[in-house]
């Protein structure tokens, strides 16, 4: 989340540190191999919602297909071509297209780069200290309580911390 230290209001994207991949437990982390995320909202101290600029190389996905109970997500494709995968099927999304996913909408989604080049998108999402995220295709459930994040099997058994 954001902090209260003094931040510059204007900055360049390259000033923001890059995070590679995800924090999913193995083997679920490999879906986003090569994904580069820059937490631009954190960079300026935003705390009510997160804003990230994400670069997906060919063959990588944004995340495992998922949906949130409390958090809302909005995505805008800035460059390239991606495939939006939901329970409704697949849809090609390109530069300038936008998507929204309301909280509690039980239709898992993710983006996959099946093109030959990198794709870049902006994701914006509300932040909730208490959140549950469901992954319909795999044995995974995320639970955040009071800022503590834990991954569980669907039967409630926690994944080991790495």
N, CA and C atoms as a LAMMPS dump frame, in Angstrom:
ITEM: TIMESTEP
0
ITEM: NUMBER OF ATOMS
486
ITEM: BOX BOUNDS ff ff ff
-5.0000000000000000e+02 5.0000000000000000e+02
-5.0000000000000000e+02 5.0000000000000000e+02
-5.0000000000000000e+02 5.0000000000000000e+02
ITEM: ATOMS id mol type element x y z
1 1 1 N 0.834 -1.18 0
2 1 2 C 0 0 0
3 1 3 C 0.874 1.237 0
4 2 1 N 0.25 2.38 -0.239
5 2 2 C 0.993 3.631 -0.278
6 2 3 C 1.533 4.006 1.082
7 3 1 N 2.502 4.895 1.081
8 3 2 C 3.031 5.365 2.354
9 3 3 C 2.914 6.876 2.41
10 4 1 N 3.323 7.444 3.532
11 4 2 C 3.135 8.881 3.735
12 4 3 C 4.405 9.682 3.493
13 5 1 N 5.476 9.043 3.026
14 5 2 C 6.685 9.802 2.731
15 5 3 C 6.432 10.696 1.535
16 6 1 N 7.192 11.771 1.453
17 6 2 C 6.996 12.723 0.363
18 6 3 C 7.304 12.062 -0.979
19 7 1 N 6.414 12.239 -1.935
20 7 2 C 6.55 11.645 -3.263
21 7 3 C 6.513 12.742 -4.309
22 8 1 N 7.189 12.483 -5.422
23 8 2 C 7.059 13.373 -6.571
24 8 3 C 5.715 13.1 -7.225
25 9 1 N 5.065 14.155 -7.674
26 9 2 C 3.783 13.977 -8.353
27 9 3 C 3.983 13.548 -9.8
28 10 1 N 5.013 14.06 -10.431
29 10 2 C 5.291 13.717 -11.827
30 10 3 C 6.552 12.858 -11.87
31 11 1 N 6.511 11.828 -12.687
32 11 2 C 7.652 10.909 -12.776
33 11 3 C 7.586 10.187 -14.114
34 12 1 N 8.64 9.514 -14.438
35 12 2 C 8.697 8.69 -15.65
36 12 3 C 8.513 7.226 -15.257
37 13 1 N 7.921 6.469 -16.151
38 13 2 C 7.663 5.062 -15.881
39 13 3 C 8.94 4.323 -15.491
40 14 1 N 10.031 4.651 -16.148
41 14 2 C 11.289 3.952 -15.853
42 14 3 C 11.826 4.249 -14.451
43 15 1 N 11.257 5.254 -13.763
44 15 2 C 11.642 5.548 -12.376
45 15 3 C 11.029 4.559 -11.379
46 16 1 N 10.063 3.78 -11.822
47 16 2 C 9.333 2.865 -10.939
48 16 3 C 9.968 1.475 -11.016
49 17 1 N 10.289 0.872 -9.87
50 17 2 C 10.891 -0.466 -9.878
51 17 3 C 9.988 -1.498 -10.546
52 18 1 N 10.618 -2.498 -11.146
53 18 2 C 9.91 -3.579 -11.833
54 18 3 C 9.862 -4.807 -10.929
55 19 1 N 8.692 -5.43 -10.868
56 19 2 C 8.529 -6.727 -10.212
57 19 3 C 8.279 -7.746 -11.314
58 20 1 N 9.013 -8.851 -11.291
59 20 2 C 8.873 -9.893 -12.313
60 20 3 C 8.065 -11.06 -11.744
61 21 1 N 7.096 -11.564 -12.53
62 21 2 C 6.326 -12.74 -12.131
63 21 3 C 5.266 -12.437 -11.092
64 22 1 N 4.869 -13.483 -10.336
65 22 2 C 3.822 -13.359 -9.317
66 22 3 C 4.305 -13.952 -8.001
67 23 1 N 3.474 -13.834 -6.981
68 23 2 C 3.777 -14.463 -5.699
69 23 3 C 2.929 -15.711 -5.467
70 24 1 N 2.318 -16.257 -6.533
71 24 2 C 1.569 -17.502 -6.4
72 24 3 C 2.494 -18.617 -5.914
73 25 1 N 1.945 -19.589 -5.181
74 25 2 C 2.76 -20.761 -4.839
75 25 3 C 3.04 -21.59 -6.096
76 26 1 N 4.13 -22.329 -6.062
77 26 2 C 4.461 -23.217 -7.183
78 26 3 C 3.422 -24.323 -7.251
79 27 1 N 3.007 -24.793 -8.384
80 27 2 C 3.502 -24.499 -9.723
81 27 3 C 2.713 -23.393 -10.42
82 28 1 N 1.807 -22.741 -9.677
83 28 2 C 0.892 -21.78 -10.287
84 28 3 C 1.562 -20.478 -10.7
85 29 1 N 2.767 -20.224 -10.216
86 29 2 C 3.478 -18.98 -10.524
87 29 3 C 3.974 -18.91 -11.961
88 30 1 N 4.174 -20.059 -12.602
89 30 2 C 4.785 -20.069 -13.939
90 30 3 C 3.899 -19.458 -15.02
91 31 1 N 2.598 -19.32 -14.773
92 31 2 C 1.692 -18.752 -15.776
93 31 3 C 2.104 -17.334 -16.165
94 32 1 N 2.72 -16.618 -15.234
95 32 2 C 3.091 -15.217 -15.48
96 32 3 C 4.603 -15.042 -15.601
97 33 1 N 5.298 -16.097 -16.012
98 33 2 C 6.745 -15.97 -16.218
99 33 3 C 7.034 -14.819 -17.165
100 34 1 N 7.929 -13.951 -16.762
101 34 2 C 8.315 -12.823 -17.603
102 34 3 C 7.437 -11.597 -17.474
103 35 1 N 6.324 -11.7 -16.774
104 35 2 C 5.446 -10.54 -16.584
105 35 3 C 6.192 -9.475 -15.788
106 36 1 N 6.178 -8.241 -16.297
107 36 2 C 6.82 -7.113 -15.618
108 36 3 C 5.747 -6.159 -15.124
109 37 1 N 5.742 -5.912 -13.808
110 37 2 C 4.735 -5.029 -13.221
111 37 3 C 5.433 -3.852 -12.554
112 38 1 N 4.951 -2.654 -12.857
113 38 2 C 5.423 -1.434 -12.199
114 38 3 C 4.252 -0.851 -11.419
115 39 1 N 4.414 -0.758 -10.102
116 39 2 C 3.346 -0.287 -9.216
117 39 3 C 3.391 1.237 -9.147
118 40 1 N 2.815 1.869 -10.166
119 40 2 C 2.902 3.326 -10.281
120 40 3 C 2.069 4.035 -9.221
121 41 1 N 0.97 3.442 -8.785
122 41 2 C 0.178 4.039 -7.71
123 41 3 C 0.952 4.075 -6.403
124 42 1 N 1.636 2.984 -6.093
125 42 2 C 2.479 2.95 -4.895
126 42 3 C 3.583 3.994 -4.981
127 43 1 N 4.092 4.204 -6.18
128 43 2 C 5.212 5.133 -6.381
129 43 3 C 4.87 6.555 -5.932
130 44 1 N 3.598 6.915 -6.036
131 44 2 C 3.182 8.258 -5.607
132 44 3 C 2.384 8.234 -4.304
133 45 1 N 2.359 7.078 -3.626
134 45 2 C 1.745 7.003 -2.308
135 45 3 C 0.247 6.812 -2.276
136 46 1 N -0.368 6.36 -3.374
137 46 2 C -1.813 6.114 -3.359
138 46 3 C -2.127 4.915 -2.473
139 47 1 N -3.203 5 -1.7
140 47 2 C -3.543 3.896 -0.806
141 47 3 C -4.956 3.353 -1.007
142 48 1 N -5.846 4.097 -1.626
143 48 2 C -7.224 3.652 -1.807
144 48 3 C -7.405 2.691 -2.964
145 49 1 N -6.529 2.785 -3.93
146 49 2 C -6.572 1.88 -5.075
147 49 3 C -5.169 1.75 -5.639
148 50 1 N -4.942 0.648 -6.33
149 50 2 C -3.646 0.404 -6.946
150 50 3 C -3.709 0.676 -8.432
151 51 1 N -2.613 1.166 -8.975
152 51 2 C -2.476 1.358 -10.418
153 51 3 C -1.144 0.745 -10.812
154 52 1 N -1.189 -0.15 -11.778
155 52 2 C 0.021 -0.812 -12.252
156 52 3 C 0.116 -0.696 -13.76
157 53 1 N 1.343 -0.59 -14.251
158 53 2 C 1.611 -0.729 -15.682
159 53 3 C 2.294 -2.08 -15.84
160 54 1 N 1.704 -2.933 -16.67
161 54 2 C 2.169 -4.31 -16.801
162 54 3 C 2.582 -4.568 -18.242
163 55 1 N 3.738 -5.205 -18.403
164 55 2 C 4.208 -5.654 -19.711
165 55 3 C 4.18 -7.174 -19.725
166 56 1 N 3.47 -7.735 -20.716
167 56 2 C 3.413 -9.189 -20.878
168 56 3 C 4.181 -9.585 -22.124
169 57 1 N 5.215 -10.409 -21.975
170 57 2 C 5.907 -10.917 -23.155
171 57 3 C 5.077 -12.022 -23.814
172 58 1 N 5.406 -12.397 -25.034
173 58 2 C 4.693 -13.488 -25.691
174 58 3 C 4.705 -14.752 -24.825
175 59 1 N 3.547 -15.411 -24.743
176 59 2 C 3.428 -16.651 -23.99
177 59 3 C 3.095 -16.484 -22.523
178 60 1 N 3.085 -15.266 -22.028
179 60 2 C 2.821 -15.022 -20.611
180 60 3 C 1.365 -14.614 -20.397
181 61 1 N 0.898 -14.794 -19.157
182 61 2 C -0.455 -14.375 -18.78
183 61 3 C -0.37 -13.351 -17.66
184 62 1 N -1.428 -12.578 -17.513
185 62 2 C -1.481 -11.555 -16.467
186 62 3 C -1.508 -12.183 -15.081
187 63 1 N -2.177 -13.314 -14.959
188 63 2 C -2.403 -13.982 -13.676
189 63 3 C -3.072 -15.313 -13.984
190 64 1 N -3.341 -16.091 -12.957
191 64 2 C -4.262 -17.207 -13.117
192 64 3 C -5.656 -16.6 -13.286
193 65 1 N -6.532 -17.321 -13.977
194 65 2 C -7.897 -16.815 -14.139
195 65 3 C -8.529 -16.718 -12.751
196 66 1 N -9.144 -15.549 -12.438
197 66 2 C -9.588 -15.27 -11.075
198 66 3 C -10.742 -14.28 -11.049
199 67 1 N -11.365 -14.175 -9.866
200 67 2 C -12.336 -13.111 -9.588
201 67 3 C -12.258 -12.766 -8.103
202 68 1 N -12.59 -11.507 -7.78
203 68 2 C -12.486 -10.978 -6.42
204 68 3 C -13.862 -10.798 -5.791
205 69 1 N -13.95 -11.078 -4.495
206 69 2 C -15.205 -10.854 -3.777
207 69 3 C -15.456 -9.374 -3.506
208 70 1 N -14.408 -8.605 -3.18
209 70 2 C -14.593 -7.202 -2.786
210 70 3 C -13.888 -6.195 -3.684
211 71 1 N -12.793 -6.582 -4.287
212 71 2 C -12.031 -5.63 -5.098
213 71 3 C -12.603 -5.533 -6.506
214 72 1 N -12.553 -4.323 -7.046
215 72 2 C -12.958 -4.086 -8.429
216 72 3 C -11.712 -3.842 -9.261
217 73 1 N -11.767 -4.252 -10.527
218 73 2 C -10.623 -4.082 -11.416
219 73 3 C -11.048 -3.401 -12.715
220 74 1 N -10.154 -2.574 -13.221
221 74 2 C -10.347 -1.912 -14.514
222 74 3 C -9.023 -2.008 -15.258
223 75 1 N -9.08 -2.363 -16.534
224 75 2 C -7.869 -2.551 -17.333
225 75 3 C -8.005 -1.826 -18.659
226 76 1 N -6.911 -1.201 -19.105
227 76 2 C -6.853 -0.534 -20.407
228 76 3 C -5.613 -1.023 -21.144
229 77 1 N -5.806 -1.514 -22.356
230 77 2 C -4.68 -1.978 -23.165
231 77 3 C -3.998 -0.749 -23.767
232 78 1 N -2.704 -0.603 -23.499
233 78 2 C -1.939 0.545 -23.991
234 78 3 C -1.2 0.235 -25.286
235 79 1 N -0.658 -0.972 -25.387
236 79 2 C 0.093 -1.381 -26.582
237 79 3 C -0.105 -2.87 -26.813
238 80 1 N -0.16 -3.257 -28.08
239 80 2 C -0.152 -4.67 -28.417
240 80 3 C -1.521 -5.313 -28.449
241 81 1 N -1.485 -6.656 -28.403
242 81 2 C -2.693 -7.468 -28.524
243 81 3 C -2.659 -8.572 -27.473
244 82 1 N -3.773 -8.748 -26.789
245 82 2 C -3.91 -9.792 -25.78
246 82 3 C -5.221 -10.533 -26.003
247 83 1 N -5.359 -11.676 -25.352
248 83 2 C -6.61 -12.42 -25.378
249 83 3 C -7.188 -12.393 -23.969
250 84 1 N -8.413 -11.869 -23.844
251 84 2 C -9.147 -11.889 -22.586
252 84 3 C -9.863 -13.231 -22.498
253 85 1 N -9.586 -13.988 -21.437
254 85 2 C -10.206 -15.296 -21.233
255 85 3 C -11.132 -15.202 -20.024
256 86 1 N -12.416 -15.515 -20.244
257 86 2 C -13.412 -15.562 -19.169
258 86 3 C -14.224 -16.841 -19.343
259 87 1 N -15.182 -17.051 -18.464
260 87 2 C -16.067 -18.205 -18.617
261 87 3 C -16.959 -18.062 -19.842
262 88 1 N -17.049 -16.853 -20.393
263 88 2 C -17.839 -16.614 -21.599
264 88 3 C -17.08 -16.968 -22.864
265 89 1 N -15.775 -17.245 -22.747
266 89 2 C -14.961 -17.563 -23.907
267 89 3 C -13.752 -16.653 -23.995
268 90 1 N -13.274 -16.471 -25.216
269 90 2 C -12.082 -15.666 -25.459
270 90 3 C -12.407 -14.505 -26.378
271 91 1 N -11.741 -13.379 -26.121
272 91 2 C -11.931 -12.176 -26.931
273 91 3 C -10.579 -11.497 -27.101
274 92 1 N -10.238 -11.154 -28.331
275 92 2 C -9 -10.419 -28.585
276 92 3 C -9.209 -8.963 -28.204
277 93 1 N -8.263 -8.423 -27.428
278 93 2 C -8.318 -7.021 -27.012
279 93 3 C -7.03 -6.347 -27.467
280 94 1 N -7.174 -5.135 -27.981
281 94 2 C -6.036 -4.422 -28.554
282 94 3 C -5.941 -3.015 -27.978
283 95 1 N -4.896 -2.326 -28.356
284 95 2 C -4.609 -0.981 -27.86
285 95 3 C -5.855 -0.098 -27.89
286 96 1 N -6.146 0.533 -26.754
287 96 2 C -7.298 1.418 -26.634
288 96 3 C -8.541 0.756 -26.066
289 97 1 N -8.561 -0.577 -26.032
290 97 2 C -9.73 -1.27 -25.481
291 97 3 C -9.626 -1.329 -23.959
292 98 1 N -10.785 -1.357 -23.302
293 98 2 C -10.848 -1.35 -21.842
294 98 3 C -11.78 -2.444 -21.348
295 99 1 N -11.55 -2.874 -20.107
296 99 2 C -12.345 -3.923 -19.481
297 99 3 C -12.584 -3.567 -18.025
298 100 1 N -13.731 -3.951 -17.496
299 100 2 C -14.025 -3.739 -16.086
300 100 3 C -14.582 -5.001 -15.46
301 101 1 N -14.192 -5.239 -14.206
302 101 2 C -14.619 -6.43 -13.488
303 101 3 C -15.107 -6.015 -12.099
304 102 1 N -16.435 -5.926 -11.912
305 102 2 C -16.987 -5.507 -10.623
306 102 3 C -16.693 -6.53 -9.52
307 103 1 N -16.654 -6.067 -8.295
308 103 2 C -16.481 -6.951 -7.139
309 103 3 C -17.629 -7.954 -7.089
310 104 1 N -17.295 -9.191 -6.755
311 104 2 C -18.309 -10.221 -6.593
312 104 3 C -18.836 -10.826 -7.875
313 105 1 N -18.321 -10.389 -9.027
314 105 2 C -18.762 -10.926 -10.318
315 105 3 C -18.05 -12.251 -10.53
316 106 1 N -18.776 -13.358 -10.385
317 106 2 C -18.192 -14.699 -10.371
318 106 3 C -17.898 -15.213 -11.775
319 107 1 N -17.073 -14.479 -12.496
320 107 2 C -16.649 -14.879 -13.834
321 107 3 C -15.148 -14.615 -13.912
322 108 1 N -14.368 -15.652 -13.641
323 108 2 C -12.917 -15.505 -13.626
324 108 3 C -12.38 -14.975 -14.942
325 109 1 N -11.332 -14.178 -14.847
326 109 2 C -10.747 -13.553 -16.032
327 109 3 C -9.228 -13.519 -15.913
328 110 1 N -8.568 -13.477 -17.048
329 110 2 C -7.156 -13.127 -17.138
330 110 3 C -6.842 -12.791 -18.581
331 111 1 N -5.665 -12.205 -18.781
332 111 2 C -5.192 -11.834 -20.112
333 111 3 C -4.017 -12.729 -20.478
334 112 1 N -3.973 -13.159 -21.737
335 112 2 C -2.897 -14.017 -22.226
336 112 3 C -2.304 -13.375 -23.47
337 113 1 N -0.979 -13.356 -23.547
338 113 2 C -0.317 -12.817 -24.734
339 113 3 C 0.033 -13.964 -25.675
340 114 1 N -0.752 -14.109 -26.729
341 114 2 C -0.504 -15.13 -27.748
342 114 3 C 0.107 -14.52 -28.999
343 115 1 N 0.45 -13.243 -28.936
344 115 2 C 1.025 -12.556 -30.094
345 115 3 C 2.541 -12.771 -30.127
346 116 1 N 3.177 -12.211 -31.141
347 116 2 C 4.63 -12.338 -31.303
348 116 3 C 5.403 -11.227 -30.599
349 117 1 N 4.697 -10.217 -30.071
350 117 2 C 5.385 -9.091 -29.435
351 117 3 C 4.857 -8.811 -28.041
352 118 1 N 5.552 -7.948 -27.325
353 118 2 C 5.11 -7.544 -25.989
354 118 3 C 3.78 -6.803 -26.063
355 119 1 N 3.018 -6.885 -24.989
356 119 2 C 1.794 -6.1 -24.833
357 119 3 C 1.89 -5.373 -23.495
358 120 1 N 1.321 -4.163 -23.44
359 120 2 C 1.382 -3.344 -22.231
360 120 3 C -0.037 -2.906 -21.874
361 121 1 N -0.366 -2.997 -20.594
362 121 2 C -1.679 -2.536 -20.146
363 121 3 C -1.567 -1.868 -18.787
364 122 1 N -2.587 -1.057 -18.48
365 122 2 C -2.713 -0.43 -17.169
366 122 3 C -3.841 -1.138 -16.434
367 123 1 N -3.567 -1.529 -15.184
368 123 2 C -4.62 -2.116 -14.361
369 123 3 C -4.83 -1.234 -13.142
370 124 1 N -6.089 -1.032 -12.816
371 124 2 C -6.475 -0.215 -11.668
372 124 3 C -7.417 -1.06 -10.827
373 125 1 N -7.18 -1.095 -9.531
374 125 2 C -8.042 -1.887 -8.668
375 125 3 C -8.174 -1.285 -7.289
376 126 1 N -9.357 -1.457 -6.709
377 126 2 C -9.549 -1.022 -5.333
378 126 3 C -8.705 -1.903 -4.422
379 127 1 N -8.412 -1.375 -3.238
380 127 2 C -7.62 -2.142 -2.268
381 127 3 C -8.486 -2.424 -1.051
382 128 1 N -8.516 -3.67 -0.659
383 128 2 C -9.292 -4.086 0.502
384 128 3 C -8.385 -4.884 1.431
385 129 1 N -8.356 -4.508 2.709
386 129 2 C -7.559 -5.271 3.672
387 129 3 C -8.123 -6.675 3.864
388 130 1 N -9.43 -6.811 3.727
389 130 2 C -10.082 -8.115 3.823
390 130 3 C -10.627 -8.47 2.449
391 131 1 N -10.06 -9.499 1.84
392 131 2 C -10.418 -9.867 0.475
393 131 3 C -10.278 -11.37 0.297
394 132 1 N -11.119 -11.913 -0.572
395 132 2 C -11.002 -13.303 -0.992
396 132 3 C -10.992 -13.299 -2.51
397 133 1 N -10.039 -14.028 -3.074
398 133 2 C -9.927 -14.137 -4.527
399 133 3 C -10.021 -15.614 -4.896
400 134 1 N -10.872 -15.906 -5.87
401 134 2 C -11.133 -17.282 -6.293
402 134 3 C -10.463 -17.55 -7.64
403 135 1 N -9.939 -18.767 -7.786
404 135 2 C -9.261 -19.213 -9.003
405 135 3 C -9.991 -20.461 -9.496
406 136 1 N -10.955 -20.317 -10.408
407 136 2 C -11.828 -21.435 -10.766
408 136 3 C -11.148 -22.601 -11.472
409 137 1 N -9.999 -22.376 -12.102
410 137 2 C -9.366 -23.433 -12.893
411 137 3 C -8.363 -24.276 -12.118
412 138 1 N -7.976 -23.84 -10.924
413 138 2 C -6.895 -24.509 -10.191
414 138 3 C -7.241 -24.622 -8.705
415 139 1 N -6.463 -25.414 -7.975
416 139 2 C -6.664 -25.612 -6.535
417 139 3 C -5.984 -24.486 -5.766
418 140 1 N -6.597 -23.297 -5.805
419 140 2 C -6.002 -22.123 -5.178
420 140 3 C -7.1 -21.151 -4.761
421 141 1 N -6.895 -20.556 -3.594
422 141 2 C -7.779 -19.508 -3.085
423 141 3 C -6.898 -18.543 -2.304
424 142 1 N -7.073 -17.251 -2.542
425 142 2 C -6.321 -16.21 -1.834
426 142 3 C -7.221 -15.602 -0.771
427 143 1 N -6.673 -15.428 0.434
428 143 2 C -7.412 -14.76 1.501
429 143 3 C -6.513 -13.689 2.098
430 144 1 N -7.015 -12.469 2.128
431 144 2 C -6.332 -11.369 2.801
432 144 3 C -7.174 -10.931 3.989
433 145 1 N -6.585 -10.93 5.17
434 145 2 C -7.28 -10.505 6.39
435 145 3 C -6.391 -9.528 7.135
436 146 1 N -6.894 -8.321 7.343
437 146 2 C -6.138 -7.284 8.059
438 146 3 C -4.746 -7.081 7.464
439 147 1 N -4.646 -7.174 6.149
440 147 2 C -3.379 -6.937 5.473
441 147 3 C -2.456 -8.136 5.404
442 148 1 N -2.84 -9.276 6.002
443 148 2 C -2.033 -10.502 5.941
444 148 3 C -2.559 -11.346 4.785
445 149 1 N -1.674 -11.669 3.84
446 149 2 C -2.068 -12.388 2.636
447 149 3 C -1.651 -13.848 2.731
448 150 1 N -2.603 -14.769 2.441
449 150 2 C -2.325 -16.201 2.507
450 150 3 C -2.989 -16.896 1.327
451 151 1 N -2.275 -17.865 0.744
452 151 2 C -2.85 -18.721 -0.29
453 151 3 C -3.241 -20.052 0.34
454 152 1 N -4.434 -20.536 -0.036
455 152 2 C -4.959 -21.791 0.481
456 152 3 C -5.319 -22.718 -0.669
457 153 1 N -5.35 -24.034 -0.362
458 153 2 C -6.009 -24.991 -1.241
459 153 3 C -7.508 -24.736 -1.092
460 154 1 N -8.292 -25.213 -2.026
461 154 2 C -9.741 -25 -1.937
462 154 3 C -10.356 -25.691 -0.722
463 155 1 N -9.674 -26.721 -0.172
464 155 2 C -10.179 -27.387 1.032
465 155 3 C -9.832 -26.627 2.311
466 156 1 N -9.142 -25.479 2.184
467 156 2 C -8.802 -24.652 3.334
468 156 3 C -7.411 -24.869 3.9
469 157 1 N -6.675 -25.85 3.393
470 157 2 C -5.306 -26.093 3.844
471 157 3 C -4.394 -25.016 3.267
472 158 1 N -3.598 -24.341 4.108
473 158 2 C -2.713 -23.296 3.57
474 158 3 C -1.546 -23.881 2.781
475 159 1 N -1.143 -23.153 1.748
476 159 2 C 0.093 -23.493 1.045
477 159 3 C 1.257 -23.094 1.938
478 160 1 N 2.364 -23.84 1.887
479 160 2 C 3.523 -23.456 2.707
480 160 3 C 4.082 -22.112 2.257
481 161 1 N 4.548 -21.326 3.211
482 161 2 C 5.2 -20.047 2.895
483 161 3 C 6.576 -20.333 2.324
484 162 1 N 6.966 -19.543 1.323
485 162 2 C 8.296 -19.738 0.726
486 162 3 C 9.243 -18.677 1.176
